[in-house]
Amino acid sequence: MQFSSIVVMARPGSAAHVASGLSALPGIEIFARDEPTGRFVVVQEAPDATAHENGFRNIQALPGVVGAWLVSHAIDDEGDRA
């Protein structure tokens, strides 16, 4: 399992629309938001590297998103050893 925290910046006036788009993406949870500035901190959980990369690209492609920056990334292989 792969986990990451991502900072997302929305265009002015687009924060509500971006929040709605983020909430619709699988494996994405909005951890913190500041709608007046258009900043979000999201946590992404993905089963593998491909899904992780696709999720990040989906965030970047949302209408109203100016940018998305990966802040931290961790891989937890413990669950795979059962």
GUVEXLUM-722000 format. One record per residue (C-alpha): residue in three letters; chain; y, x, z. Coordinates in nm, 3 decimals. Example, Ala and Ser with C-alpha at 12.3 -4.5 7.8 and 13.67 -1.06 7.14 Angstrom:
BEGIN
+------+-----+---------+---------+---------+
! type ! mol !      c2 !      c1 !      c3 !
+------+-----+---------+---------+---------+
!  ALA !   A !  -0.450 !   1.230 !   0.780 !
!  SER !   A !  -0.106 !   1.367 !   0.714 !
+------+-----+---------+---------+---------+
***
This chain:
BEGIN
+------+-----+---------+---------+---------+
! type ! mol !      c2 !      c1 !      c3 !
+------+-----+---------+---------+---------+
!  MET !   A !   0.000 !   0.000 !   0.000 !
!  GLN !   A !   0.348 !   0.124 !  -0.082 !
!  PHE !   A !   0.663 !   0.034 !   0.109 !
!  SER !   A !   1.024 !   0.107 !   0.024 !
!  SER !   A !   1.373 !   0.019 !   0.129 !
!  ILE !   A !   1.626 !  -0.037 !  -0.147 !
!  VAL !   A !   2.001 !  -0.091 !  -0.139 !
!  VAL !   A !   2.116 !  -0.344 !  -0.399 !
!  MET !   A !   2.477 !  -0.398 !  -0.507 !
!  ALA !   A !   2.583 !  -0.723 !  -0.671 !
!  ARG !   A !   2.885 !  -0.781 !  -0.893 !
!  PRO !   A !   3.176 !  -0.955 !  -0.719 !
!  GLY !   A !   3.104 !  -1.326 !  -0.695 !
!  SER !   A !   2.735 !  -1.283 !  -0.779 !
!  ALA !   A !   2.590 !  -1.225 !  -0.432 !
!  ALA !   A !   2.443 !  -1.573 !  -0.389 !
!  HIS !   A !   2.285 !  -1.561 !  -0.735 !
!  VAL !   A !   2.143 !  -1.211 !  -0.670 !
!  ALA !   A !   2.007 !  -1.322 !  -0.330 !
!  SER !   A !   1.827 !  -1.608 !  -0.499 !
!  GLY !   A !   1.682 !  -1.375 !  -0.762 !
!  LEU !   A !   1.569 !  -1.122 !  -0.503 !
!  SER !   A !   1.398 !  -1.393 !  -0.298 !
!  ALA !   A !   1.203 !  -1.503 !  -0.605 !
!  LEU !   A !   1.053 !  -1.159 !  -0.670 !
!  PRO !   A !   0.702 !  -1.097 !  -0.531 !
!  GLY !   A !   0.677 !  -0.840 !  -0.253 !
!  ILE !   A !   1.054 !  -0.838 !  -0.190 !
!  GLU !   A !   1.214 !  -0.935 !   0.139 !
!  ILE !   A !   1.588 !  -0.932 !   0.204 !
!  PHE !   A !   1.626 !  -0.738 !   0.528 !
!  ALA !   A !   2.007 !  -0.745 !   0.550 !
!  ARG !   A !   2.290 !  -0.883 !   0.340 !
!  ASP !   A !   2.666 !  -0.865 !   0.329 !
!  GLU !   A !   2.764 !  -1.126 !   0.073 !
!  PRO !   A !   3.139 !  -1.056 !   0.085 !
!  THR !   A !   3.075 !  -0.698 !  -0.036 !
!  GLY !   A !   2.768 !  -0.786 !  -0.246 !
!  ARG !   A !   2.542 !  -0.540 !  -0.062 !
!  PHE !   A !   2.180 !  -0.605 !   0.024 !
!  VAL !   A !   1.906 !  -0.405 !   0.190 !
!  VAL !   A !   1.565 !  -0.513 !   0.070 !
!  VAL !   A !   1.215 !  -0.409 !   0.167 !
!  GLN !   A !   0.953 !  -0.392 !  -0.105 !
!  GLU !   A !   0.578 !  -0.398 !  -0.046 !
!  ALA !   A !   0.353 !  -0.318 !  -0.342 !
!  PRO !   A !  -0.020 !  -0.251 !  -0.373 !
!  ASP !   A !   0.016 !   0.056 !  -0.597 !
!  ALA !   A !   0.264 !   0.285 !  -0.776 !
!  THR !   A !   0.275 !   0.075 !  -1.093 !
!  ALA !   A !   0.358 !  -0.244 !  -0.904 !
!  HIS !   A !   0.614 !  -0.053 !  -0.698 !
!  GLU !   A !   0.791 !   0.079 !  -1.007 !
!  ASN !   A !   0.779 !  -0.261 !  -1.179 !
!  GLY !   A !   0.929 !  -0.428 !  -0.872 !
!  PHE !   A !   1.212 !  -0.176 !  -0.861 !
!  ARG !   A !   1.285 !  -0.229 !  -1.232 !
!  ASN !   A !   1.280 !  -0.606 !  -1.182 !
!  ILE !   A !   1.545 !  -0.572 !  -0.911 !
!  GLN !   A !   1.762 !  -0.359 !  -1.141 !
!  ALA !   A !   1.726 !  -0.614 !  -1.422 !
!  LEU !   A !   1.839 !  -0.916 !  -1.219 !
!  PRO !   A !   2.154 !  -1.077 !  -1.357 !
!  GLY !   A !   2.452 !  -0.980 !  -1.144 !
!  VAL !   A !   2.301 !  -0.656 !  -1.011 !
!  VAL !   A !   2.529 !  -0.355 !  -1.054 !
!  GLY !   A !   2.274 !  -0.109 !  -0.920 !
!  ALA !   A !   1.975 !  -0.052 !  -0.695 !
!  TRP !   A !   1.905 !   0.267 !  -0.503 !
!  LEU !   A !   1.580 !   0.372 !  -0.343 !
!  VAL !   A !   1.651 !   0.482 !   0.015 !
!  SER !   A !   1.301 !   0.543 !   0.149 !
!  HIS !   A !   0.945 !   0.521 !   0.026 !
!  ALA !   A !   0.615 !   0.542 !   0.213 !
!  ILE !   A !   0.250 !   0.515 !   0.117 !
!  ASP !   A !  -0.001 !   0.379 !   0.366 !
!  ASP !   A !  -0.354 !   0.468 !   0.266 !
!  GLU !   A !  -0.500 !   0.379 !   0.606 !
!  GLY !   A !  -0.583 !   0.024 !   0.499 !
!  ASP !   A !  -0.776 !   0.157 !   0.198 !
!  ARG !   A !  -1.027 !   0.351 !   0.410 !
!  ALA !   A !  -1.213 !   0.055 !   0.560 !
+------+-----+---------+---------+---------+
***
